[in-house]
Amino acid sequence: MFFPANGNPVSISSVGCKTNYVAATGTYEIVVSFKDIDKLQNREDTYICH
């Protein structure tokens, strides 16, 4: 579920998820690929809630 700063929430299905361990920081980064990412018109003003 994506929450644009100005607009209604948008649900987009994922097609894959990859988790990478970052040794320098001791944290993980999660890379997710999405099917219909073009539904988001203003991606830079969008938040992801998990």
TORVEX-700687 format. One record per residue: x, y, z of N, C-alpha, C in turn; residue number from 1. Coordinates in Angstrom, 2 decimals. Example, Ala and Ser with C-alpha at 12.3 -4.5 7.8 and 13.67 -1.06 7.14 Angstrom:
BEGIN
r n_X->13.19; n_Y->-5.69; n_Z->7.80; ca_X->12.30; ca_Y->-4.50; ca_Z->7.80; c_X->13.20; c_Y->-3.30; c_Z->7.80; resi->1
r n_X->12.85; n_Y->-2.25; n_Z->7.08; ca_X->13.67; ca_Y->-1.06; ca_Z->7.14; c_X->12.90; c_Y->0.03; c_Z->7.87; resi->2
% end
This chain:
BEGIN
r n_X->0.86; n_Y->-1.17; n_Z->0.00; ca_X->0.00; ca_Y->0.00; ca_Z->0.00; c_X->0.91; c_Y->1.23; c_Z->0.00; resi->1
r n_X->0.67; n_Y->2.12; n_Z->-0.94; ca_X->1.41; ca_Y->3.37; ca_Z->-1.04; c_X->0.49; c_Y->4.52; c_Z->-0.63; resi->2
r n_X->1.05; n_Y->5.49; n_Z->0.05; ca_X->0.28; ca_Y->6.63; ca_Z->0.54; c_X->0.86; c_Y->7.92; c_Z->-0.03; resi->3
r n_X->0.33; n_Y->8.41; n_Z->-1.17; ca_X->0.80; ca_Y->9.67; ca_Z->-1.73; c_X->0.54; c_Y->10.83; c_Z->-0.75; resi->4
r n_X->1.45; n_Y->11.78; n_Z->-0.72; ca_X->1.28; ca_Y->12.93; ca_Z->0.16; c_X->-0.01; c_Y->13.68; c_Z->-0.15; resi->5
r n_X->-0.39; n_Y->13.75; n_Z->-1.42; ca_X->-1.62; ca_Y->14.41; ca_Z->-1.84; c_X->-2.42; c_Y->13.44; c_Z->-2.70; resi->6
r n_X->-3.36; n_Y->12.73; n_Z->-2.07; ca_X->-4.17; ca_Y->11.79; ca_Z->-2.85; c_X->-4.56; c_Y->10.58; c_Z->-2.04; resi->7
r n_X->-5.23; n_Y->9.67; n_Z->-2.70; ca_X->-5.71; ca_Y->8.46; ca_Z->-2.05; c_X->-4.65; c_Y->7.36; c_Z->-2.06; resi->8
r n_X->-4.70; n_Y->6.44; n_Z->-1.09; ca_X->-3.77; ca_Y->5.31; ca_Z->-1.08; c_X->-3.92; c_Y->4.48; c_Z->-2.36; resi->9
r n_X->-2.81; n_Y->3.88; n_Z->-2.79; ca_X->-2.79; ca_Y->3.05; ca_Z->-4.00; c_X->-2.20; c_Y->1.70; c_Z->-3.63; resi->10
r n_X->-2.91; n_Y->0.63; n_Z->-4.00; ca_X->-2.43; ca_Y->-0.72; ca_Z->-3.75; c_X->-1.78; c_Y->-1.25; c_Z->-5.03; resi->11
r n_X->-0.53; n_Y->-1.71; n_Z->-4.92; ca_X->0.20; ca_Y->-2.23; ca_Z->-6.06; c_X->0.82; c_Y->-3.57; c_Z->-5.68; resi->12
r n_X->0.67; n_Y->-4.56; n_Z->-6.55; ca_X->1.21; ca_Y->-5.89; ca_Z->-6.29; c_X->2.72; c_Y->-5.93; c_Z->-6.56; resi->13
r n_X->3.42; n_Y->-6.72; n_Z->-5.75; ca_X->4.85; ca_Y->-6.88; ca_Z->-5.96; c_X->5.10; c_Y->-8.14; c_Z->-6.79; resi->14
r n_X->6.23; n_Y->-8.17; n_Z->-7.47; ca_X->6.60; ca_Y->-9.34; ca_Z->-8.25; c_X->7.87; c_Y->-10.00; c_Z->-7.70; resi->15
r n_X->8.46; n_Y->-9.40; n_Z->-6.72; ca_X->9.66; ca_Y->-9.98; ca_Z->-6.13; c_X->10.19; c_Y->-9.14; c_Z->-5.00; resi->16
r n_X->10.91; n_Y->-9.79; n_Z->-4.10; ca_X->11.47; ca_Y->-9.11; ca_Z->-2.94; c_X->12.84; c_Y->-9.73; c_Z->-2.66; resi->17
r n_X->13.83; n_Y->-8.90; n_Z->-2.45; ca_X->15.19; ca_Y->-9.37; ca_Z->-2.19; c_X->15.73; c_Y->-8.63; c_Z->-0.97; resi->18
r n_X->16.29; n_Y->-9.36; n_Z->-0.04; ca_X->16.86; ca_Y->-8.77; ca_Z->1.17; c_X->18.38; c_Y->-8.86; c_Z->1.11; resi->19
r n_X->19.04; n_Y->-7.74; n_Z->1.34; ca_X->20.50; ca_Y->-7.70; ca_Z->1.33; c_X->21.01; c_Y->-7.23; c_Z->2.69; resi->20
r n_X->21.98; n_Y->-7.94; n_Z->3.23; ca_X->22.61; ca_Y->-7.52; ca_Z->4.48; c_X->23.72; c_Y->-6.52; c_Z->4.15; resi->21
r n_X->23.73; n_Y->-5.39; n_Z->4.85; ca_X->24.75; ca_Y->-4.36; ca_Z->4.64; c_X->25.71; c_Y->-4.42; c_Z->5.83; resi->22
r n_X->26.85; n_Y->-5.04; n_Z->5.62; ca_X->27.80; ca_Y->-5.27; ca_Z->6.71; c_X->28.33; c_Y->-3.97; c_Z->7.32; resi->23
r n_X->28.51; n_Y->-2.94; n_Z->6.50; ca_X->29.05; ca_Y->-1.67; ca_Z->6.98; c_X->28.17; c_Y->-1.03; c_Z->8.06; resi->24
r n_X->26.86; n_Y->-1.23; n_Z->7.97; ca_X->25.95; ca_Y->-0.62; ca_Z->8.94; c_X->25.28; c_Y->-1.64; c_Z->9.85; resi->25
r n_X->25.41; n_Y->-2.93; n_Z->9.50; ca_X->24.76; ca_Y->-3.98; ca_Z->10.31; c_X->23.25; c_Y->-4.00; c_Z->10.12; resi->26
r n_X->22.77; n_Y->-3.48; n_Z->9.00; ca_X->21.34; ca_Y->-3.43; ca_Z->8.74; c_X->21.02; c_Y->-4.19; c_Z->7.45; resi->27
r n_X->19.75; n_Y->-4.28; n_Z->7.16; ca_X->19.29; ca_Y->-4.93; ca_Z->5.93; c_X->18.62; c_Y->-3.89; c_Z->5.04; resi->28
r n_X->18.77; n_Y->-4.07; n_Z->3.75; ca_X->18.01; ca_Y->-3.28; ca_Z->2.80; c_X->17.09; c_Y->-4.24; c_Z->2.06; resi->29
r n_X->15.89; n_Y->-3.79; n_Z->1.79; ca_X->14.91; ca_Y->-4.63; ca_Z->1.11; c_X->14.60; c_Y->-3.99; c_Z->-0.24; resi->30
r n_X->14.82; n_Y->-4.74; n_Z->-1.29; ca_X->14.56; ca_Y->-4.28; ca_Z->-2.65; c_X->13.31; c_Y->-4.99; c_Z->-3.15; resi->31
r n_X->12.29; n_Y->-4.23; n_Z->-3.51; ca_X->11.03; ca_Y->-4.81; ca_Z->-3.96; c_X->10.74; c_Y->-4.34; c_Z->-5.38; resi->32
r n_X->10.36; n_Y->-5.28; n_Z->-6.24; ca_X->9.95; ca_Y->-4.96; ca_Z->-7.60; c_X->8.43; c_Y->-4.97; c_Z->-7.66; resi->33
r n_X->7.87; n_Y->-3.99; n_Z->-8.37; ca_X->6.41; ca_Y->-3.86; ca_Z->-8.44; c_X->5.90; c_Y->-4.04; c_Z->-9.86; resi->34
r n_X->4.68; n_Y->-4.60; n_Z->-9.95; ca_X->4.02; ca_Y->-4.84; ca_Z->-11.24; c_X->3.54; c_Y->-3.57; c_Z->-11.89; resi->35
r n_X->2.72; n_Y->-2.82; n_Z->-11.20; ca_X->2.00; ca_Y->-1.67; ca_Z->-11.77; c_X->2.50; c_Y->-0.35; c_Z->-11.19; resi->36
r n_X->3.80; n_Y->-0.15; n_Z->-11.15; ca_X->4.37; ca_Y->1.04; ca_Z->-10.52; c_X->3.94; c_Y->2.32; c_Z->-11.23; resi->37
r n_X->3.50; n_Y->2.21; n_Z->-12.48; ca_X->3.05; ca_Y->3.39; ca_Z->-13.21; c_X->1.76; c_Y->3.99; c_Z->-12.64; resi->38
r n_X->1.09; n_Y->3.27; n_Z->-11.74; ca_X->-0.10; ca_Y->3.81; ca_Z->-11.07; c_X->0.27; c_Y->5.00; c_Z->-10.19; resi->39
r n_X->1.52; n_Y->5.06; n_Z->-9.75; ca_X->1.97; ca_Y->6.16; ca_Z->-8.88; c_X->2.47; c_Y->7.30; c_Z->-9.76; resi->40
r n_X->1.77; n_Y->8.40; n_Z->-9.72; ca_X->2.15; ca_Y->9.53; ca_Z->-10.57; c_X->3.26; c_Y->10.36; c_Z->-9.96; resi->41
r n_X->3.27; n_Y->10.55; n_Z->-8.65; ca_X->4.29; ca_Y->11.37; ca_Z->-7.98; c_X->5.06; c_Y->10.49; c_Z->-7.00; resi->42
r n_X->5.93; n_Y->9.66; n_Z->-7.51; ca_X->6.63; ca_Y->8.68; ca_Z->-6.66; c_X->7.49; c_Y->9.33; c_Z->-5.58; resi->43
r n_X->8.07; n_Y->10.49; n_Z->-5.88; ca_X->8.95; ca_Y->11.13; ca_Z->-4.88; c_X->8.18; c_Y->11.67; c_Z->-3.69; resi->44
r n_X->6.88; n_Y->11.84; n_Z->-3.80; ca_X->6.05; ca_Y->12.33; ca_Z->-2.69; c_X->5.18; c_Y->11.21; c_Z->-2.11; resi->45
r n_X->5.66; n_Y->9.96; n_Z->-2.18; ca_X->4.88; ca_Y->8.82; ca_Z->-1.74; c_X->5.59; c_Y->8.09; c_Z->-0.60; resi->46
r n_X->4.81; n_Y->7.60; n_Z->0.34; ca_X->5.34; ca_Y->6.87; ca_Z->1.49; c_X->4.84; c_Y->5.44; c_Z->1.46; resi->47
r n_X->5.65; n_Y->4.52; n_Z->1.95; ca_X->5.24; ca_Y->3.12; ca_Z->2.06; c_X->5.01; c_Y->2.82; c_Z->3.53; resi->48
r n_X->3.90; n_Y->2.19; n_Z->3.81; ca_X->3.58; ca_Y->1.78; ca_Z->5.19; c_X->3.60; c_Y->0.26; c_Z->5.25; resi->49
r n_X->4.30; n_Y->-0.28; n_Z->6.22; ca_X->4.35; ca_Y->-1.76; ca_Z->6.33; c_X->3.70; c_Y->-2.21; c_Z->7.60; resi->50
% end
